[in-house]
Amino acid sequence: MIGGFGGPGVAFAVLAAFVWGGYLFVIKSYFAGYPASVILVGINVAAFCWYLPVAVLTTPSNAPLLPGSLETTAWLFMLGVIGVTALATGSMFRALAVGDVSYVAPVSKIVPVFVLPLEIVLLDEHLSTVQIAGVVIATFAVYLMNYRGGGLLVPLRKTVTYRPAQFALLSAMLFGIVDVSRRVILQEFTIPPRVWVLGLFGGMALLAAPVAIRSWPEGTRRDAPKFVATALFAVVGEHLTALAFDVAPASIASPIINTQAIVAVLLGGVVLHEERLRSRLGAAVIAVTGVALIAA
């Protein structure tokens, strides 16, 4: 059975949840009209520039910033995970562009529903009855998020036909792969968190650049301060996330970090006056309860 709570990994995960919740809100509020690829490039270039001095300053004087002892397999694996992360993040941005943040956040953050089965199959973790209940509850939250009366199958049809739901679920599935892979990168390959974070920011920017260039809107330079400021959320959030996954199992860190859904729902409902705040908040709380049971 996967272990319980405690230790610095949980503290890092809780802080990351608040940061990422605010990040989702900022993306929805201030980047309307921007293609997902452009947001990816702008924010990750700025984040790389923000994080580079942090990585240099936190690297011990007797240790290289980029360890040369890592095997080629580790570098290739990290590159593949960066590519999946870019797809997951782009899907989430697309979901936010076409849907309310108070809708997208709870759906896109049922990541642990995908993390736990992957850990069981790939990392030989074991599933308890409580964790099975958690998966069912978190999945039920997605059903509630799409329920507006009518037949019992209406929410299921909406989940597979509603664009925000499609992109949000795709993002959750891809981030599930990323979270398990992140554990392998940080704990099995022992890649330092600063190397992973730098590679993530730089890699996502490079991967998204060919698509972003073709759809680069006019006036982007005018909005450069927004990209630079928002990148701080990404830098702090990704650093805290890397620290959490460096010392805790993905099945514990991932559910805690994904409680960011509640933060995003509250901000979307209160500040942006999005509809159905009460029902969406209820669904978000149910989703968080489910992922907490998954980590029990």
matplotlib code that plots the C-alpha trace (Angstrom):
import matplotlib.pyplot as plt

x = [0.0, 1.2, 2.4, 0.6, 1.3, 4.1, 7.5, 8.7, 7.3, 3.8, 4.6, 6.1, 3.1, 0.6, 2.5, 2.6, -1.2, -1.8, 0.7, -0.7, -4.2, -3.3, -1.5, -4.6, -6.6, -4.0, -3.8, -7.6, -7.8, -4.9, -4.2, -7.5, -7.1, -3.5, -2.9, -1.7, 1.6, 2.4, 1.5, 3.8, 6.7, 6.3, 5.9, 8.6, 11.2, 10.6, 10.6, 13.9, 15.5, 14.0, 15.2, 18.7, 20.3, 18.4, 19.8, 23.3, 23.2, 21.9, 24.4, 27.2, 30.6, 32.0, 29.1, 28.4, 25.1, 24.5, 25.9, 27.9, 27.6, 24.0, 23.4, 22.0, 18.9, 18.2, 18.5, 16.3, 13.7, 13.7, 13.3, 10.3, 8.7, 9.2, 7.4, 4.5, 4.4, 4.3, 1.3, -0.4, 0.1, -1.0, -4.2, -4.9, -4.4, -6.7, -9.3, -9.1, -9.4, -12.7, -14.2, -14.5, -11.6, -14.1, -15.1, -11.8, -9.8, -11.6, -11.8, -8.2, -6.9, -8.2, -4.6, -4.3, -7.0, -4.4, -1.3, -2.3, -2.9, 0.3, 2.3, 0.6, 1.6, 5.0, 6.3, 4.7, 2.6, -0.4, -4.1, -6.1, -9.9, -9.8, -7.8, -10.3, -13.0, -11.0, -10.7, -14.5, -15.2, -12.9, -14.4, -17.9, -16.8, -16.3, -19.8, -21.3, -19.4, -21.2, -24.7, -27.4, -30.4, -32.0, -31.1, -28.3, -26.2, -26.3, -23.1, -21.3, -22.2, -21.1, -17.8, -17.0, -18.5, -17.8, -14.6, -13.4, -14.1, -12.2, -9.1, -9.2, -9.4, -6.6, -4.5, -5.3, -4.3, -1.1, -0.2, -0.8, 2.0, 4.2, 3.7, 4.8, 7.7, 8.7, 9.2, 11.4, 13.4, 14.0, 14.1, 15.3, 17.6, 18.5, 18.5, 18.8, 15.5, 17.2, 18.3, 14.8, 13.2, 15.6, 15.3, 11.5, 11.2, 13.8, 12.5, 8.8, 9.7, 11.8, 9.2, 6.3, 8.3, 7.7, 3.9, 3.9, 5.9, 3.2, 0.4, 2.3, -0.2, 0.7, 1.0, 2.7, 5.7, 3.4, 2.2, 5.7, 5.5, 2.5, 4.4, 7.4, 5.2, 3.2, 6.4, 7.1, 4.1, 5.5, 9.0, 7.9, 5.3, 7.6, 10.4, 8.1, 6.6, 10.1, 11.0, 7.8, 8.3, 12.0, 11.1, 7.5, 5.8, 3.9, 0.6, 1.0, 2.4, 0.1, -3.2, -2.1, -0.8, -4.0, -6.1, -5.2, -8.6, -10.4, -8.2, -8.9, -12.7, -13.0, -11.0, -13.0, -16.3, -15.6, -13.4, -14.6, -18.2, -18.4, -21.7, -22.6, -20.0, -21.7, -22.1, -18.7, -17.1, -19.0, -17.7, -14.2, -14.4, -15.6, -12.7, -10.2, -11.8, -11.4, -7.7, -7.1, -8.4, -6.2, -3.2, -4.4]
y = [0.0, 3.5, 5.4, 8.2, 11.8, 13.6, 15.1, 18.0, 16.5, 17.2, 20.8, 21.4, 19.9, 22.1, 25.2, 24.2, 23.7, 27.3, 28.6, 26.5, 27.4, 31.1, 30.3, 28.8, 31.9, 34.2, 32.3, 32.5, 36.1, 37.7, 35.6, 35.4, 35.3, 33.9, 30.5, 27.9, 27.5, 31.2, 31.1, 28.1, 29.8, 33.2, 32.0, 29.2, 31.5, 34.0, 31.2, 29.8, 33.3, 33.6, 30.2, 30.1, 32.2, 30.3, 27.0, 28.4, 29.9, 26.7, 24.4, 23.4, 24.8, 21.3, 20.1, 20.9, 22.5, 19.7, 16.4, 14.7, 11.3, 10.8, 8.0, 8.8, 6.8, 9.3, 12.3, 10.8, 9.8, 13.4, 14.8, 12.5, 13.6, 17.3, 16.6, 15.0, 17.9, 20.4, 18.6, 18.4, 22.1, 23.1, 21.0, 22.7, 26.2, 25.3, 24.1, 27.3, 29.3, 27.7, 27.0, 28.6, 28.1, 26.9, 24.1, 23.2, 23.2, 20.3, 18.2, 18.7, 18.0, 14.5, 13.5, 11.0, 8.9, 8.2, 8.3, 5.5, 2.8, 3.8, 3.4, 0.0, -1.3, 0.3, 0.9, -2.1, -0.1, -1.8, -0.6, -0.6, -0.6, 3.0, 4.0, 2.3, 4.3, 7.4, 6.8, 6.2, 9.4, 11.6, 10.2, 10.9, 14.6, 14.9, 13.5, 16.1, 18.9, 18.1, 17.4, 20.0, 17.9, 15.5, 11.9, 10.2, 9.7, 13.4, 14.2, 11.3, 12.5, 16.0, 14.8, 13.2, 16.0, 19.2, 20.8, 22.1, 18.7, 16.9, 19.1, 19.0, 15.2, 14.9, 17.2, 15.2, 11.9, 13.3, 14.9, 11.5, 10.1, 13.1, 12.8, 9.1, 9.9, 12.8, 10.5, 8.2, 11.2, 12.6, 9.4, 6.6, 8.5, 10.9, 13.9, 17.0, 19.1, 22.2, 20.3, 19.0, 22.4, 24.1, 21.4, 21.6, 25.3, 25.4, 22.2, 23.2, 26.6, 25.0, 22.3, 24.8, 27.5, 26.1, 26.1, 29.4, 31.3, 30.5, 31.9, 34.7, 37.6, 41.2, 43.1, 40.3, 42.5, 44.9, 42.1, 41.0, 42.2, 39.8, 36.9, 37.8, 38.2, 35.0, 33.1, 33.7, 31.5, 28.8, 29.1, 28.9, 26.2, 24.0, 24.3, 23.3, 20.5, 19.2, 19.3, 17.4, 14.7, 14.4, 13.2, 11.8, 9.1, 10.5, 9.0, 11.3, 14.4, 14.5, 14.4, 17.2, 19.4, 18.9, 20.4, 23.6, 23.0, 24.4, 27.6, 28.0, 27.4, 30.0, 32.6, 32.0, 32.2, 35.1, 37.3, 36.4, 35.8, 32.5, 30.7, 27.7, 28.5, 26.6, 23.4, 23.6, 24.2, 21.2, 19.0, 20.3, 19.4, 15.9, 15.6, 16.6, 14.2, 11.4, 12.2, 12.4, 8.9, 7.8, 9.0, 7.4]
z = [0.0, -0.8, 2.3, 4.1, 4.6, 6.4, 5.7, 3.6, 0.4, 1.6, 2.6, -0.8, -2.5, -0.5, -1.4, -5.1, -5.1, -4.1, -6.6, -9.5, -8.6, -9.0, -12.2, -13.8, -12.9, -14.4, -17.6, -18.0, -17.0, -18.9, -22.0, -23.7, -27.5, -27.4, -29.0, -26.5, -28.3, -28.0, -24.3, -23.9, -25.6, -24.0, -20.4, -20.6, -22.2, -19.4, -16.8, -18.1, -17.7, -14.2, -13.1, -14.6, -11.9, -9.2, -10.6, -10.8, -7.3, -5.7, -7.5, -5.1, -6.1, -6.5, -8.7, -12.4, -13.3, -15.9, -14.6, -17.3, -15.6, -16.6, -19.1, -22.5, -21.5, -18.7, -21.1, -23.7, -21.2, -19.8, -23.3, -24.0, -20.7, -21.6, -24.9, -23.1, -20.6, -23.5, -24.9, -21.5, -20.8, -24.3, -23.9, -20.5, -22.0, -24.9, -22.4, -20.5, -23.7, -24.6, -21.2, -17.7, -15.3, -12.6, -15.1, -16.5, -13.3, -11.5, -14.7, -15.7, -12.1, -11.7, -12.6, -9.8, -11.4, -14.1, -11.8, -9.5, -12.2, -13.9, -10.6, -10.0, -13.5, -13.9, -10.4, -8.6, -6.2, -4.7, -4.7, -1.5, -1.2, 0.0, -3.1, -5.4, -3.7, -4.3, -8.0, -8.2, -6.2, -8.3, -11.5, -10.1, -9.6, -13.3, -13.8, -11.4, -13.1, -16.4, -14.8, -15.4, -15.2, -17.7, -18.3, -16.4, -19.5, -20.5, -18.5, -20.1, -23.6, -22.7, -21.4, -24.8, -27.0, -25.0, -26.2, -22.7, -21.2, -24.0, -23.7, -19.9, -19.8, -22.3, -20.2, -17.0, -18.8, -20.1, -16.8, -15.2, -17.4, -16.6, -12.8, -12.8, -15.2, -13.1, -10.1, -12.3, -13.4, -9.9, -7.8, -10.2, -12.5, -9.7, -12.0, -9.8, -9.5, -10.8, -14.0, -14.5, -14.1, -16.4, -19.0, -18.7, -19.3, -22.1, -23.7, -23.8, -25.3, -28.0, -28.8, -29.1, -31.0, -34.6, -34.0, -32.2, -34.9, -37.5, -35.2, -33.4, -32.9, -33.3, -30.0, -28.2, -27.4, -25.7, -23.4, -22.6, -19.0, -18.5, -19.7, -17.5, -14.4, -15.0, -15.5, -11.8, -11.0, -13.2, -11.7, -8.1, -8.8, -10.8, -8.3, -5.4, -7.5, -8.3, -4.6, -3.7, -6.3, -5.3, -1.8, -2.0, -4.2, -7.1, -5.8, -2.7, -4.2, -7.2, -5.3, -3.0, -5.8, -7.8, -5.0, -6.9, -8.6, -5.5, -5.6, -9.3, -8.9, -6.1, -8.1, -11.3, -9.5, -7.2, -9.4, -12.9, -11.9, -13.7, -13.5, -11.3, -8.7, -5.9, -7.9, -9.4, -6.0, -4.7, -7.5, -6.9, -3.2, -4.2, -6.6, -4.0, -1.5, -4.1, -4.8, -1.0, -0.6, -3.5, -1.5, 1.8]

ax = plt.figure().add_subplot(projection="3d")
ax.plot(x, y, z, "-o")
ax.set_aspect("equal")
plt.show()
